[in-house]
Amino acid sequence: MLYTAFIFGLISSLHCIGMCGPIAMMLPVDRKNQTKKAIQIITYHLGRLAAYATIGLVFGLLGKGFFMAGMQQKLSIFIGISMIIIVMIPENIFAKYNFSKPVFKWIAIIKTRLGNQFKNKSYTSLFTIGLLNGFLPCGMVYVALFGAIAMQSASFGILYMLLFGLGTVPLMSAVVYLNLFLTNPIRNQIQKMIPYFVVVIGILFILRGLGIGIPYVSPANMSLFVQENPTCH
């Protein structure tokens, strides 16, 4: 299931252009020295990947708890159904409920620190911008976290989120190099495409949980990863 993380990252990066594109376009990179600019952009992405890895660790540990409790099959099915339900609910329904209110103060702190970092062109600042950017609330990241939980271990949770982050790198880099920014009509078309892909991933998780014996898709063994136990002699 790890491959879904990278593919989802590629698809969701189309959404990221609209949400995080302005941050990428404002990066304090060197506009004349292309080698330095490339290193600076990589540094920014490393910060984002560090944030995703940290989140993946937390949710991977949560998934490990479910795995140790023998709930991995039900968890996989629940995650798949949740993904599908979430993308099918109209945004105006969510708009009626302010889910972000409890973390408004935290978000405000991140945005303030982000603003301060743009005044400095150091690699530390670029890494910090990426790190803070990665921790900003994002619907696509929330969906990816469902996959991290289903990975059943901290290491695979980290890997899942890293692959998701890597999938966003090409297009987010293009934003910096080409000042690429999508107009509202194009962004709206992209938004309509993303739910279909999320539904496909959700179905894959449901099939994985059902364990109906389809190789690589729904193996009879409920564990996502075969763990070899040393035999004691």
N, C-alpha and C positions, 0 to 999 in steps of 0.2 A: 504493500500500500504506500510505500515511501514515494513511488513515482508520482502519485497524485499530488504530493506537496509541491514538487517543482513545476508541474503543469499548471496547478492552481495559481502558483506565484506568477507565472507568465501571463495567465489570463487576468488575474486581479491587478497586475501592473497597469493595465489599461484604465482601471478605476483609480489607481494610485496617481496617475498623471493629473487627474482633476483635484484630488485631495491633497497630495503631498508635492505635486509638481511645483507650486509656488516656492516651497522651501528649497527644493533642489535648484531652481533657477536663481535663487538669491544666494547660493553658496559663495563664500568669499574665496574663490579659486583664482589662480593666476591665469589671466586671459591671453598672455603672450607666450609663456613657456609651456608648450604642450606636454612635455614629459612631466613637469611638476604638476600640471593640471590633472593629468591622469592619476598620479600618485595621490593627489588631494581627493579626487573623486573616489578612489579605492578606499581611502581612509574614512570618508563619510559612510560608504557602504559597510565597512567593517564595524562601524558604530551601530548601524541598524541591525546587522547580523548578530552583534553581541546582545542587543536588546531582545531580539527574537529567540536567541539561544537561552537567555535567562528565563523568559516566559515559558519556553519549551521545557526547561528543567522542572519548573514548578508544576506544570500540567502533566508532564511525563511521570513525575512522582505520584500525582493524583491517580493517573491511570494505572500505575504499578500497584497502588493500594487496591483498586478494583480487581486487578489480575490476581493478586495474592488472596483475595476473598472469593475467587472462583466466579467472578461476575463478568468476565471478559466477553462472553457470548452475548449476554443481555445488554452489556454496555455498547458493543459494536452496533447492535440493532437500534438501541435508543439514540445513539449519536447519528446514525443514518437518517432515522425518522425526524430527529430534531433539525438537522440540516435542511431537509425538504420543507418542513413546516415553516421554518424561519424565513426562507426565501420566497415562500408563497404568500406570506402575510403582507398586505400592502403597507408601504412606508407611512401612510397617513394614520394607520392604526398605531404604529410605534410612536408617532409624533404626539399622540394624546398622552403618553406616559413618559415622564422625564426620568429615564433610567440612569442618566449620567449625573443627576443632581448630587448624589453622595460623593462623587469624585471631582466635582467642579473645582474645589480648592486645589487639589492635586494637579489637575489639568492646567489651572492658571499658573501654578508654580513652574511647570514644565515649559509653558509658552513664554514666561518671563525669562527663564534661563536660556531658552532658545534665542530670544531676541538679543540677549547680551553676548552670546557666542558669535553672532554674525559680525560683531565689531572687530573680531580678531581673526587673522588669517593663518594662525598656527595649526599644525596637524592635530594638536590636542583639542582645539576648538572644533575642527571639522569632525573628529571622532565623536566629540560630545554632542554635536548637532545631530549626527546620525543616531547616536544612542537615545537622545531625547525624542527624536522623530519616531523611533521604533516603539517607544512607550506611549505615544499618543493614541487615543481611542480610534479604532478602525474596524469597520464591519467585516472586511476581508480577513483581517488578522483573527477576529473572533471565530470565524468559520474554520480557519486553519487550526485553531486551538482544539477544536473537536477532534481533529486528526491526531494531534499530539497526545491527547488523553487516551486515544485508542491504541497508541503504540506500546502500552503496557510496561514501559521502563523509562527511567530518566534519560538514559543515553539516546534511546530512539526518539524520545520526545524532543530532545535538543536537535537531533539530526533532522527530524521532520520539519521543525521550524527553520532550521538553517537552509534546507532545500527550498522551502517556501520563499525565504528571503532572497536566495540566489536567483530564483525565477523572476523576481522583480528587478534585478540589477540591470539587465540590458536596456529596458525601456526607460528606467529612471536615469540611466547614464545618458541616454539619447536626449533627455530633457535638458541636461546641463550642456551638452555639446551643441545641440541644434536649437536650443530655446524652444523646444517642442511643447506646445500647449494646446490641448484640444478645445474646440468651441463647445458650447452647451449642447447643440443638436447632436454632435458626434458622441459626446459623453453620454447623452441620453440613450443613444443606440447601443453603446457598449454596456450600459447598465442593464439593458434588456437582455443581453446575451449571457451575462454572468450567472443569473439564477439557473439557467439550463445546465450549465456545467456543474454547479453546486448540487443540483438534483442527481446528476450522473454519479458524482462522488458519494452522495448519500445512499444511492442504490447499491454501490459497491460495498459500502460498510454494512448495509443490511444483509447482502448476500454473504459477506464474510462471517457475520454473526450466525446466519442460518446453518452454515457448515454442511451444504448439500453435496459436497464432493466434487465441485468443479475446480480443477487444478489452477492455482495462482489467483483465482477469483473467490472461490468459496470452498476451501479444502475442509475435509472432515475434521482435521485437527484444528481446534478453536484458537490455538495460539498463533499470533501473527508471525512469530519468529520461533523456529525450533531451537530450543536450548539443550545442548548436550550436557549430560551429567556424567562426570567421571565414574567409572565402575570401580568399586572397592574390591580388592582381592585379599 
